[in-house]
Structures are given as structure tokens and as C-alpha cells.
Amino acid sequence: MHISNKQSIPVIDLSPLYQSDSQAMDTLVQQVYDAYSRIGFAYIANHGVPTNLIDNVFKSSYQFHALTIEEKLRIEINRFHRGYIPINTSTDRTSEIEKAVRPNQSESFMMMHELAPDDPDVLQGAPLAGPNQWPSDLEGFKEIVISYHDRLAVLSHKLVKVFELALNTDNLSKYFARPTTWLRLLHYPSLNVEDPEDLFGSNPHVDYGFITILAQDEVGGLQVRSVTGDWIDVPYMQDCFVMNTGEVLRHWSNGRLLATPHRVVNRTGKERYSCPFFFDPNIHSRISTLPSCVDIGEQSKYTDTVFGDMVMNHLQSNHDQHDENE
């Protein structure tokens, strides 16, 4: 498959989220439906997240990844999928695009939604219900990362309403009363010219959740596969996030909205940093196709599944730390 340099990722203006203009909201809903039914990716502008907060989360990422490997391994990812994910420990074995044979060339810090020790999910041993892990010697790191996470969650709740309107339903918000959220601070070393072509910063894959909101630096490397099979570069765009939809939304919409393959190829000679935020349904949610997305005489293309089962299947297959055979 060849690389297409043609810019074809749309830009969606989210300012109607912060206005009381029904006509502007109608336009936004149509733009969202068009973008995510045709390509599954878009830049989102006027999203309401302060620039200084985005800058600070990148600074926090630089500080974390500048720590020694020994310091980072003190908080190596736990069974609740929180902490440091070392390079060469995740491989997209369950990818529906192509089975990866080489591990992702990235390292990252992962935090998820905060849970109190007496939270019902913690007490019941629900999937991934446990504490975040934090580096002990980075002043302000935890506060900045949580602040960014919480601000992205506010934006995501607003976007749930937009997708409800796009799919002609009022049945999505209930799944996000206690959402599953993930913030990942990623660092991609540059690959060398002599490295094999099937070695990626992030192997070709689709996201398995609801939406992903990505802040990326200016280095580049993100590529999206179009419906025609071309790989399209998705470069940095000032003051914009990149947002894509995942398997859960594809299932809810009966395939009307896409879970689009994407990958990271960093052969720039520079280190790449990105901060994806994943906003997903409650871990106990049963994912069933929405009635509004099944026409008369049509059937759902997908089998109902519990989101927690879906998540754990991916994690146990793709991350060495979650290998059931340990």
C-alpha cells in the first residue's frame, strides 16, 4: 500500500458545543457524521481545552521519559493497566488489519480514571479496577496529568451528545455515567533507515473503544488508512486535536461509523511525543447495536459483547504484562 500525501483529513469546528445556536449544532452533527462515516478521523478545532494545559502535559511527558529506565521501572504497569509500559513489551497480535510480528517501538506512561479504595468496582475486583501509579520525584506531575485527563473527560461528555444526535438516539449517555478513561503519554524513538519495514512505532491497528482524542507534537508519523487502502499522513495542526472513532462506536452504529486503521511510522531522526486520551463506556457496559442504526429487515452485523471482556481480551493478547500464562 502506498502513501498518499494528499491532505484528506477534515477539520471540524467544535465551537457550537459552547454556544446556544441550534443551527450551528445541526451543522456540527452533520459534519461529525460525514467525517466518521467516511474516514473515521478528523482534526477538531475550537475544542475549549486551554493551550497552556496541553503544553504542560507535554512538558510532564518529557520529564517522565527523561527519567532513567530504573526509575521508570519502579512503576512498571500493574494488572490494572496503570504505570510505565517499556519499549518492546506490546505487540498488536489481535489487530484486524495485520498480525504484528514485531513489538511497538514506543514507551509510555498510562493512567486511568481514579478509583477510591472503597469504590464498588475495586471491592468486587472488576477488570482494571485499581490504583494509578505515579513517579515519586516529579513535582507537579500528578496534578498536571490529572487536570488534563479531567478536562478531556469534560470535552468527551459533550461529544457523546453530538454522537447521540448523529445516530438519532438518546441511549448513549447512560454508558458514560462512570466512563472508562485512559491517558497515555507516549514517546517514540526514531527508527533507523536499516530497520525492517514492518517495524513500527505503533503497528497498524484500530482502537477498540468509543473515541480517542490525540494531542501530537510537530514531528509527525501518524498515518491513517483510507477506505481505498492508501495510507494518509496526519501531520500536526496548530491548536487542533486529532479525533478518531473505535470499535465500540462501530458496533453501536452497525458499521455506519468507522473504526479506521492507523499506525505510527517515525523515521524522522527525531523523537516523537504524543498524548492520546481514550474515552470509553463503563467497563460493565453491554455493547449492543442501537435500534436507530438497524433498518427494517436488517440485522446487526455484530454480536453483543461486554466492554470489559473486550478490553481484557486485547490487553492479555497484546501486552506482555497481562499475559494470562504468567
N, C-alpha and C positions, 0 to 999 in steps of 0.2 A: 504494500500500500504506500502511495507516495504522499508527500507533504504538500498541502495546499497553503500558499501564503496569502490567499485571498481572505480579507477580513470579513467574516460572515457571522460573528457572534453579535447579537443585537444588544443595544443599550436600553434599559428600562428605567424610567424616571419614577422613583418611589415617593415623590413629594405629595401625591394625593393621599398617602397614608396619614399625613399630618395636616390635612385640610378638610373642610366640610363642603366639598364640591362633588355632588353625586355624578355629574357628567365626567369629571376628571377621573373619578374612581372607576366608572364604567370603561373608560379608555384603558386604564391600568389593567383591569381584569382581562380585557381582550388581548392586550399586549402580552400578559403573562401566559394566557392560554396558547397564543400563537407561538411564543418562544419555546415553551416547554413541550408542545406537541410536535414541533418541527425539528428542534435541535437539542433541547434539554439543558442548554446552558445560556446564560445571559450575564452581561455586566449590569449591576444595579447601582444607580446614581441617586444622590439626594436621599440617602438611607437614614440619616439622622444620627449616626454614630460619630462622636467628635474625633477630629483628626488627631488631636493630642493623645487620646486614649489608644488609638491604633498605633501611633508612633511608640507609645510607652510599652505596649505589649511586644512589639518587635525588639525594643531595647532589652526587655526582660528575656526574650528568647536568645538574643546574642549573649547575654550574661550567663544564662544557663548553659548554653552549648560551649562556652569558653571554659567551663569547669573541667577539671581533669576527669578522665574516664573513671578513676577510682571514686571520685566524689559523686559522679552521676550514678554509678552502680550501687551506691548505698540506698538509692530509692528505685532500684530496678522494678519494672512493672510487676504488680502483685496480681492475685487471682481476681481482683475487682477491676482490672484493666486500668490501673492508675499508677503513674510514675514514669520512669525512664525506659524507653524502648531502644535498645542498642542497635547499631547497624548490623545487617546480615541475620536478623532474627525474625523477620516477617517475609513471607512468600505468598503471593496470591494464588494458592492452589485451587481455590474454589471459583476463580474467575470464569465467568461465562464467555469471555472474549477469547482467551487462550490460556492454557495451563502454564503458569510460570515455572521455570526450572531454576531460576536464579533469584536470590533474595533481593528485596528492595534495597537500594543504596541510599538509605536515609536513616537518621536517628531522630528521636523526638521525645518531648515531654508531653504526657497525656494527663489531663484532669477531667473529671466528670462532675455531674451535679452533686452538690454537698448533701450528705445524709447524716442526721443526728444518730448517735449510738442507740437511741431508743426508737428509731424510725421503724414502723411495722415491717418494711422490706428487709431491713437489717436483721431484725429479730427472727424473721421467717426464713432467712437465708435465700432470698430471691436472687436471681442472676445479677452479678456485678454490684450487689448492694454492700458497700463497704467504704472505708475511708480513703480520701485522697492522700497522696504522699507529696511532701514539699521539701525542697532543698533547705538545709538548715542555716546556710550562711549567705543568702542573697537577700539583703534588706529591701523590703517593699515588694518583693517578687509575688508573694501570695496575694497581697492586696490588689495589685495591678491586674494579675491574671483573673482573679475572681470578678473584679469590676468589669473587665472586658467581657468575660463569659456572661455575666448578668445582663449587660447592655445588649449583647447579641440575642439573648433569650427574649428580651422585650421586643426587639425587631421581629424575631421569628414568630412570636404570638400574633403580631399584626399581619404577617404574611399568611398565617393559617386562614385568616378571614378572607384574604384575597383568593386563595385556592378553593375555599368553600364556594365563593361566588363563581369562580371559573368552572367548577364542576357541578354547579346547581344543587348544592346540598348545604345543610346546616349541621351535618353529622360528624365533622372532624374535630371541632374544638374539644369535645369530651375526652379525646385521646391524649390531650396535651395539658390536662389539669396538673399532672405530675409528669412532665416530659423526661425522656432520657436525653441528656445533653453531654456533649464531648467537645473539649477544646484541645487541639493538638498543636504544639509548637515544633515545627519541622525544620530540620537542617539537612540539606542535600550537598554533599561534597561534589565537586565537578568530576565527571568521569574522564578517563584518558582516551586519546584517539585510538590506541591499540586495544581498548576494551571491546569485548564482543558486542555485536549489535543487539543481542537480546538481553543485555544488562541495562536495567532502567533505574532511575531514581525511584520511580513508582511504576510497577508493572501495569499494563493495560487492565482496567477493571471498571466495574460500575459500583457506585455507592449503594449500600443496601438499605438506607434509611429514607427519611422524608425529604429534607433539604440540607444542602451543605452551603455555607457562606464562607468564602475564601478571601482572606487578605494575602496578597503576594507582593514580593519585592520586585525590583526592576530587572532582575537577572533573566527572567523568562524560563521556559522549559515545559510549561503546561501545554498539552495538546489534547484536542477533543476529536473523536471520530464522528464524522458526519454520516448521515443515512446513506450517502453514496460510497462510503468507505474511505474517504480522504481524511487524513489527519490534519487538523487545522490548529495553527498556533493561537494561543490565547495570551497575548502579552499583557504586561502591566498597563493599567489605565488609571491615571491620577484620579483620586477621590472616588473610586469605584471599587466595590467588591465584585467577585465572580460568584454567581449562584447557580447550582445545578440541583436537579431532582434525582431521587433514587428509587430503589426497587419498591419501597412501601407505597410511594405515590403512583408508581406504575401499576401496582396491584389494585389500589383503591380506584384508579381511573380506568381499569380494564384495558390498560395499554394505550389509552389516549394520550397520556403524558409519558415522557420517555425517561429511562434510566440510561444515560449515554456513556459509552466507553470513553475513558480518558487515561492519560499516562503523563509521567514527567520524564523528560529526557534532558539532563543537564550536562552538556558537553561544551560549556561556555568558557571554561577556565576559571570561573568564579564560583563561590559558594552561594547556594540559593537558600532563602528562608521563606517559609510561608506559614500562615496561621489559619487552618481550616476549623470552622465551628460546625458541628453536626447537631441538628435539631430533629429529634425522633419521638415517636409516641411513647407512652408509658410502657415499661418493659412487659407488663401483663396483657397488653392490648392484643385482641384477636383481629388480625388483618383480613378483612373480607371486602370484596368488590362492592363499591357503592351502588345502590339501586339506580341512582340517577345516571350511572355510566353503563347500564345494561339495557340495550334497546329491546323492545318487544320481540320475542322469538330468538333473542340472543342469549348466550350463556357466558358466565365468567370464564376467562381464559386461565384463571389461576385458582389453585387450591388454597383454602383458608389456612392460615398459619398464625402461631403466637409469636409476637415480635421477639420476645426473649429467646425462644428456641432458634429463631432465625439468626439472631446476633451470636449466640453461643456456637452455633454450627460454623459460622465464619471465623470466629476467634480461635476455636480449637483446631481448625484446619489450617489457618494461616499464620498463627503466632506460636513460636516455639514455647513461649512461657505458658500457653494454655493447652499444650498437648495433653490429651486425656491419658496417654500412656506413661506419663511421668510417675 
